[in-house]
Amino acid sequence: MEYDSAGTVLCQYIIPTVTNTVISVFFAMMCGYAFAKGKFMFKNFWFIFMLAVMMIPFESRMIPLYIQYKNWGMLDTYKPLIFGS
């Protein structure tokens, strides 16, 4: 059995994690700024809708996400790890 080096294994975890974190923080900042400073129709509705979606447990979305990733041919790739759920 052949083992990968520690650097290779570390990069396989670090790259998707950092990329996902940067993308998530970027969109969270944009969304927060829009709700804090923006004036648009149905602002309260969209805010409550966003909070309601965040309250849905991941376990209830896991199987539909798996089916979606399977249909899109994204299984065994880094794309679902980077773009998240």
KEFIKOL-515229 format. One record per residue (C-alpha): chain; x, y, z. Coordinates in pm, 1 decimal. Layout:
N
chaine = A, x = X, y = Y, z = Z
...
END
This chain:
85
chaine = A, x = 0.0, y = 0.0, z = 0.0
chaine = A, x = 134.6, y = 337.7, z = -99.6
chaine = A, x = 71.8, y = 647.4, z = 111.7
chaine = A, x = 59.2, y = 1009.2, z = 0.7
chaine = A, x = 287.5, y = 1260.2, z = 166.1
chaine = A, x = 152.8, y = 1476.4, z = 447.0
chaine = A, x = 176.0, y = 1787.5, z = 229.0
chaine = A, x = -40.6, y = 1633.9, z = -42.2
chaine = A, x = -305.1, y = 1523.0, z = 205.1
chaine = A, x = -299.3, y = 1861.6, z = 378.0
chaine = A, x = -346.0, y = 2047.1, z = 47.9
chaine = A, x = -640.9, y = 1823.9, z = -40.3
chaine = A, x = -817.4, y = 1951.0, z = 271.4
chaine = A, x = -686.2, y = 2308.1, z = 290.4
chaine = A, x = -767.5, y = 2422.4, z = -64.8
chaine = A, x = -1141.8, y = 2335.6, z = -65.4
chaine = A, x = -1184.7, y = 2455.6, z = 293.0
chaine = A, x = -1022.1, y = 2794.9, z = 238.1
chaine = A, x = -1199.0, y = 2845.5, z = -94.6
chaine = A, x = -1539.3, y = 2758.6, z = 53.2
chaine = A, x = -1478.8, y = 2986.8, z = 351.5
chaine = A, x = -1375.3, y = 3283.1, z = 135.1
chaine = A, x = -1676.2, y = 3243.3, z = -95.1
chaine = A, x = -1916.2, y = 3206.2, z = 199.6
chaine = A, x = -1781.3, y = 3509.5, z = 384.8
chaine = A, x = -1788.8, y = 3719.2, z = 66.7
chaine = A, x = -2155.4, y = 3645.6, z = -5.5
chaine = A, x = -2251.9, y = 3681.0, z = 361.5
chaine = A, x = -2092.2, y = 4027.0, z = 368.5
chaine = A, x = -2273.1, y = 4129.2, z = 49.6
chaine = A, x = -2605.4, y = 4002.7, z = 183.9
chaine = A, x = -2554.4, y = 4170.8, z = 521.0
chaine = A, x = -2465.0, y = 4500.2, z = 357.6
chaine = A, x = -2772.0, y = 4483.1, z = 133.6
chaine = A, x = -3002.8, y = 4423.1, z = 429.1
chaine = A, x = -2834.8, y = 4688.4, z = 643.9
chaine = A, x = -2804.7, y = 4972.8, z = 394.3
chaine = A, x = -3031.4, y = 4882.9, z = 103.5
chaine = A, x = -3381.8, y = 5006.7, z = 51.6
chaine = A, x = -3581.2, y = 4767.6, z = -162.7
chaine = A, x = -3929.2, y = 4620.7, z = -182.7
chaine = A, x = -4020.8, y = 4335.8, z = 50.5
chaine = A, x = -3698.8, y = 4378.0, z = 248.9
chaine = A, x = -3853.3, y = 4230.7, z = 565.7
chaine = A, x = -4000.9, y = 3938.4, z = 370.3
chaine = A, x = -3664.0, y = 3848.5, z = 215.0
chaine = A, x = -3488.9, y = 3880.4, z = 549.3
chaine = A, x = -3735.5, y = 3647.1, z = 719.5
chaine = A, x = -3719.7, y = 3409.7, z = 420.6
chaine = A, x = -3339.5, y = 3399.8, z = 444.4
chaine = A, x = -3356.0, y = 3326.0, z = 817.8
chaine = A, x = -3614.6, y = 3052.4, z = 760.8
chaine = A, x = -3397.2, y = 2884.3, z = 498.4
chaine = A, x = -3097.7, y = 2896.7, z = 732.9
chaine = A, x = -3303.8, y = 2718.4, z = 1000.2
chaine = A, x = -3363.5, y = 2411.2, z = 781.8
chaine = A, x = -3134.0, y = 2136.9, z = 915.3
chaine = A, x = -2866.4, y = 2012.4, z = 677.9
chaine = A, x = -2975.2, y = 1653.4, z = 731.2
chaine = A, x = -3303.9, y = 1723.9, z = 552.7
chaine = A, x = -3115.0, y = 1865.8, z = 251.7
chaine = A, x = -2839.7, y = 1603.2, z = 234.1
chaine = A, x = -3010.4, y = 1339.4, z = 15.2
chaine = A, x = -3158.1, y = 1588.4, z = -235.5
chaine = A, x = -2813.9, y = 1749.6, z = -264.6
chaine = A, x = -2654.2, y = 1410.2, z = -325.9
chaine = A, x = -2906.2, y = 1334.9, z = -601.6
chaine = A, x = -2847.4, y = 1678.7, z = -753.3
chaine = A, x = -2469.0, y = 1636.9, z = -749.2
chaine = A, x = -2505.6, y = 1287.9, z = -899.1
chaine = A, x = -2726.3, y = 1418.1, z = -1183.7
chaine = A, x = -2481.2, y = 1699.2, z = -1255.1
chaine = A, x = -2183.5, y = 1459.3, z = -1259.4
chaine = A, x = -2017.1, y = 1626.3, z = -963.9
chaine = A, x = -1956.8, y = 1317.2, z = -748.6
chaine = A, x = -1591.1, y = 1243.9, z = -666.2
chaine = A, x = -1485.8, y = 1600.6, z = -748.1
chaine = A, x = -1395.7, y = 1904.9, z = -540.4
chaine = A, x = -1681.5, y = 2116.1, z = -679.1
chaine = A, x = -1942.3, y = 2020.2, z = -413.9
chaine = A, x = -1684.9, y = 2083.4, z = -141.2
chaine = A, x = -1594.5, y = 2425.2, z = -275.6
chaine = A, x = -1941.8, y = 2552.3, z = -365.0
chaine = A, x = -2108.5, y = 2391.7, z = -67.2
chaine = A, x = -2473.2, y = 2335.5, z = -10.4
END
